[in-house]
Amino acid sequence: MDEVSGTQRAILGAETAGQVRDWLDRHLREHLGSGVESVLFTGGDIGAVFGLRLTDGREVVLKALRPGADDRRLQTVVRAQNMIAASGFGCARVLDGPSRTDDVLAIVEERLTCVSTGSAHDPTARGAMATALAGQIDILRGVDGTDLITGRPAWSDWTAGAWPEPHDPVFDFSTPVPDFEWIDQTADAAAATLRAADHLPRVIGHSDWVWQNVCVRDGVFIAGYDWDSLVYAPEPAVVGLCAGAFTQGSPVPPDAPTTDDVAAFLDDYDRIRAFSPAERDIAEAAATWVRCYNARCQLDNLYRRGLDPPTGSFVEALGPAKA
């Protein structure tokens, strides 16, 4: 680890790789009783993520959260994640957390290693993702997830329509992007449908069930990651959020799911747990909402640099909604 990312700097207040390494070592010695032998990988935008080998030989993944992360929400995430792991579902067991060092909140889990094959656009892989999402939801069905509502990821927060405060401070949604106001309007309409469904029974489900957060090998689901994206919402809304983004990170373009991709994912899920026409409408509204949210992120990034949305973007995928 030679460079300090902007995310690491914002969360850890570190200016050098040595300072980052020092914080990691102190946190892990205090909470797991073993220091850092080596850094295997780094990443993350919402949190600072580190793959680490400890001096006792264990390999772990540590995620340090941005200031303002909700302790109660994360405690519920950890309980749910460990329930999923204990069931035999492909999910890492949490080893520690949420806990703090220098007032930085972090979660440490065992490291699962898996490399996906194929792409989210393959019908077998897509079906495996939908089936696994249904399995994860069923494991936690009936578990109270009320504490997951506060602090939910911005892409799953339609309470005020377009827009919530973005998940990353690099984005600014306060001013519409000229000629793309229709995305804000489309998002507002979807949010109204979702708010009208808030009275429905809620489930705990992964709101970022996308290719880069799962491992699927030869059409078989192996594991899911990034469990702090759990939300507590009506089941059709959770499934719609995933249908509207599931192709993200696919090695085969497009990155954004097309309208047909969204429908196919919902059809796959419907074969496992049939939705009523009204529930299907809610799922489609959630898919539209998250596609608009992701399009707005892309626009904010591109517009400020004078660039047009690339082929395969969420803006392009939503294009027909403009009409």
C-alpha positions in Angstrom: 0.0 0.0 0.0 1.9 3.0 -1.3 -0.8 5.7 -1.8 -3.6 7.0 0.4 -6.9 7.2 -1.3 -9.3 10.1 -0.9 -11.7 7.8 0.9 -9.0 6.7 3.3 -8.0 10.3 3.9 -11.6 11.3 4.6 -12.3 8.5 7.0 -9.0 7.9 8.8 -7.6 11.4 8.5 -4.4 9.9 7.3 -1.9 11.6 4.9 0.6 8.7 4.5 0.4 5.0 4.0 2.3 4.6 7.2 -0.4 6.4 9.2 -3.1 4.1 7.6 -1.0 1.0 8.4 -0.6 2.2 12.0 -4.3 2.7 12.5 -5.1 -0.7 11.0 -2.5 -2.4 13.2 -3.7 -0.7 16.4 -7.4 -1.4 15.6 -6.8 -5.1 14.9 -4.5 -5.7 17.9 -7.1 -4.2 20.2 -10.1 -5.9 18.8 -8.8 -9.2 17.3 -5.5 -9.6 19.2 -3.4 -9.8 16.1 -1.6 -7.1 14.0 -1.2 -6.6 10.3 1.3 -8.8 8.5 0.5 -7.5 5.0 -2.1 -5.6 3.0 -3.7 -7.8 0.3 -5.9 -5.1 -1.3 -7.6 -1.8 -0.8 -10.7 -0.3 -2.2 -14.1 1.2 -1.4 -15.9 4.5 -2.0 -18.5 4.6 0.8 -16.2 3.0 3.2 -12.4 2.4 3.2 -12.0 -1.4 2.6 -8.8 -3.4 3.3 -8.0 -7.0 2.7 -5.4 -8.0 5.3 -3.3 -10.9 6.4 -2.8 -10.9 10.1 0.2 -12.0 12.0 -1.6 -15.0 13.3 -2.2 -16.2 9.7 -5.9 -15.2 9.4 -7.1 -13.3 6.3 -9.8 -10.7 7.0 -11.6 -7.8 5.4 -11.9 -4.5 7.3 -14.3 -1.8 6.4 -13.8 1.6 8.0 -17.0 3.7 7.8 -17.4 7.4 7.1 -18.2 9.8 10.0 -21.8 9.7 10.9 -22.3 6.0 10.4 -25.1 4.8 12.6 -24.0 2.3 15.3 -27.4 0.8 15.9 -27.9 0.2 12.2 -24.5 -1.5 11.9 -25.2 -3.6 14.9 -28.4 -4.9 13.2 -26.4 -5.5 10.0 -23.8 -7.6 11.9 -26.5 -9.7 13.6 -28.2 -10.3 10.3 -25.0 -11.1 8.5 -24.0 -13.6 11.1 -27.4 -15.2 10.9 -27.0 -15.5 7.1 -23.5 -17.0 7.5 -24.6 -19.5 10.1 -27.3 -20.8 7.8 -24.6 -21.9 5.3 -25.4 -19.2 2.8 -22.4 -17.8 1.0 -21.6 -14.9 3.4 -18.6 -13.9 5.5 -18.9 -14.2 9.2 -18.2 -10.9 11.1 -15.3 -11.3 13.5 -15.5 -7.9 15.2 -17.6 -4.7 15.2 -18.9 -2.3 14.8 -16.1 -1.0 17.1 -14.0 2.1 17.2 -10.4 3.2 17.3 -9.7 7.0 17.4 -13.5 7.4 16.9 -13.4 5.6 13.5 -16.1 2.9 13.3 -15.1 -0.3 11.6 -16.3 -3.9 10.9 -14.0 -6.8 10.4 -15.1 -10.0 8.8 -13.4 -13.2 7.5 -12.2 -13.0 4.0 -13.9 -15.1 1.4 -12.0 -15.5 -1.9 -13.9 -16.2 -5.1 -13.7 -14.9 -8.7 -16.8 -14.8 -10.8 -17.0 -16.3 -14.3 -19.3 -15.2 -17.1 -21.4 -12.1 -16.8 -24.6 -10.8 -15.2 -26.1 -10.7 -18.7 -26.0 -14.5 -19.0 -29.5 -15.8 -18.2 -28.2 -18.6 -16.0 -26.0 -16.2 -13.9 -28.9 -13.7 -13.7 -31.2 -16.4 -12.5 -28.6 -17.5 -9.9 -28.5 -14.0 -8.6 -32.2 -13.7 -8.3 -32.5 -17.1 -6.6 -29.8 -16.2 -4.1 -31.5 -12.9 -3.3 -34.7 -14.7 -2.6 -32.8 -17.2 -0.4 -31.1 -14.4 1.6 -34.5 -12.7 2.1 -36.1 -15.9 3.3 -33.3 -16.6 5.9 -34.1 -13.2 7.5 -37.9 -13.2 6.9 -39.6 -12.1 10.1 -36.5 -10.6 11.7 -37.1 -7.1 12.9 -34.9 -4.7 10.9 -36.4 -1.4 12.1 -32.9 -0.1 13.0 -31.9 -0.5 9.4 -34.2 2.3 8.3 -32.2 5.2 9.7 -29.0 5.6 7.8 -30.1 3.5 4.9 -28.0 3.8 1.7 -29.1 6.9 -0.3 -30.0 4.9 -3.3 -32.7 3.2 -1.2 -34.1 6.4 0.4 -37.0 7.7 -1.5 -38.7 9.4 1.5 -38.3 12.9 0.1 -38.1 12.0 -3.6 -35.4 13.4 -5.8 -33.0 13.7 -4.1 -31.6 12.4 -0.8 -28.2 13.4 0.2 -25.9 11.3 -2.1 -24.0 8.3 -0.7 -20.7 10.0 -1.5 -20.0 13.7 -0.9 -18.2 13.8 -4.2 -21.7 14.1 -5.8 -23.9 17.2 -5.7 -27.6 16.7 -6.5 -28.7 20.2 -5.4 -28.9 21.6 -9.0 -30.6 19.8 -11.9 -28.4 19.0 -14.9 -29.6 21.1 -17.9 -31.5 18.9 -20.5 -31.7 16.1 -18.0 -34.4 17.4 -15.6 -36.6 14.5 -16.8 -34.5 12.1 -14.8 -35.3 14.0 -11.6 -39.0 14.0 -12.6 -39.0 10.3 -13.4 -37.3 9.6 -10.0 -39.9 11.7 -8.2 -42.8 9.8 -9.8 -41.2 6.5 -8.8 -40.6 7.7 -5.3 -44.3 8.6 -4.9 -45.2 5.0 -5.9 -42.7 3.6 -3.3 -43.9 5.9 -0.5 -47.5 4.7 -1.1 -46.2 1.1 -0.5 -44.6 1.8 2.8 -47.5 0.2 4.7 -46.6 -3.2 3.2 -44.8 -5.9 5.3 -41.0 -5.3 5.3 -38.2 -7.7 4.9 -34.4 -7.4 5.4 -32.7 -7.5 2.0 -29.5 -6.6 0.2 -30.1 -3.3 -1.7 -26.9 -3.5 -3.8 -27.1 -7.0 -5.1 -25.0 -6.3 -8.2 -22.4 -8.3 -10.1 -19.4 -6.6 -8.3 -20.9 -7.6 -4.9 -21.5 -11.3 -5.7 -19.5 -14.3 -6.8 -21.2 -16.5 -9.4 -19.1 -19.3 -11.0 -20.4 -21.2 -14.0 -23.9 -20.0 -13.3 -23.8 -21.0 -9.6 -24.0 -18.5 -6.8 -21.1 -18.8 -4.4 -21.1 -15.7 -2.1 -22.4 -12.2 -1.6 -20.5 -9.2 -0.1 -21.1 -5.6 1.1 -23.7 -6.5 3.7 -23.9 -3.1 5.2 -26.1 -2.4 2.2 -29.0 -4.3 3.9 -32.3 -2.4 4.1 -35.7 -3.0 5.7 -38.4 -2.4 3.1 -41.3 -4.1 1.3 -40.0 -7.1 -0.6 -41.0 -5.9 -4.1 -39.0 -2.7 -3.4 -35.9 -4.6 -2.3 -36.1 -6.8 -5.4 -36.7 -3.8 -7.7 -33.6 -2.1 -6.3 -31.6 -5.1 -7.3 -33.2 -5.5 -10.7 -32.5 -1.9 -11.5 -28.7 -2.3 -11.0 -27.7 -6.0 -10.9 -25.4 -5.8 -14.0 -23.1 -3.2 -12.4 -19.5 -4.5 -12.6 -20.2 -7.0 -15.3 -17.2 -7.6 -17.5 -19.6 -7.8 -20.5 -21.3 -4.5 -21.3 -23.5 -2.7 -20.8 -22.9 -1.8 -17.2 -26.4 -0.5 -16.7 -29.3 -3.0 -17.1 -31.6 -2.3 -20.0 -35.4 -2.2 -19.6 -35.4 -5.8 -20.8 -32.7 -6.8 -18.3 -34.8 -5.4 -15.5 -37.9 -7.2 -16.6 -35.9 -10.5 -16.9 -34.5 -10.2 -13.4 -38.0 -9.6 -12.0 -39.4 -12.5 -14.0 -36.6 -14.8 -12.6 -37.6 -13.7 -9.0 -41.3 -14.0 -9.8 -40.7 -17.7 -10.6 -39.5 -18.1 -7.0 -41.9 -15.9 -5.2 -44.8 -14.7 -7.4 -45.7 -11.0 -7.1 -49.2 -9.7 -7.6 -49.6 -7.0 -10.4 -49.6 -4.3 -7.7 -46.3 -5.7 -6.2 -44.8 -5.9 -9.7 -45.6 -2.2 -10.1 -43.8 -1.5 -6.9 -40.7 -3.5 -8.0 -40.6 -1.7 -11.3 -40.9 1.7 -9.5 -37.9 0.7 -7.3 -35.9 -0.3 -10.4 -36.7 3.0 -12.0 -35.7 4.9 -8.8 -32.3 3.3 -8.5 -31.6 3.6 -12.2 -32.4 7.3 -12.0 -30.2 7.6 -8.9 -27.3 6.0 -10.6 -27.9 8.1 -13.8 -27.8 11.2 -11.6 -24.5 10.2 -10.1 -23.1 9.6 -13.6 -24.5 13.0 -14.9 -23.0 14.9 -11.9 -19.6 13.4 -12.6 -19.7 13.9 -16.3 -21.5 17.2 -16.6 -18.9 19.0 -14.5 -16.2 17.8 -16.8 -18.1 18.6 -20.0 -18.5 15.0 -21.0 -21.5 13.1 -22.5 -22.8 9.9 -20.9 -21.0 6.9 -22.4 -22.5 3.9 -24.2 -24.0 1.5 -21.7 -24.6 4.2 -19.0 -27.6 4.5 -16.8 -28.5 7.7 -18.6 -28.6 5.9 -21.9 -30.6 2.9 -20.4 -33.2 5.3 -19.1 -33.5 7.2 -22.4 -36.9 5.9 -23.4 -38.3 7.2 -20.1 -37.7 10.7 -21.4 -40.5 10.3 -24.0 
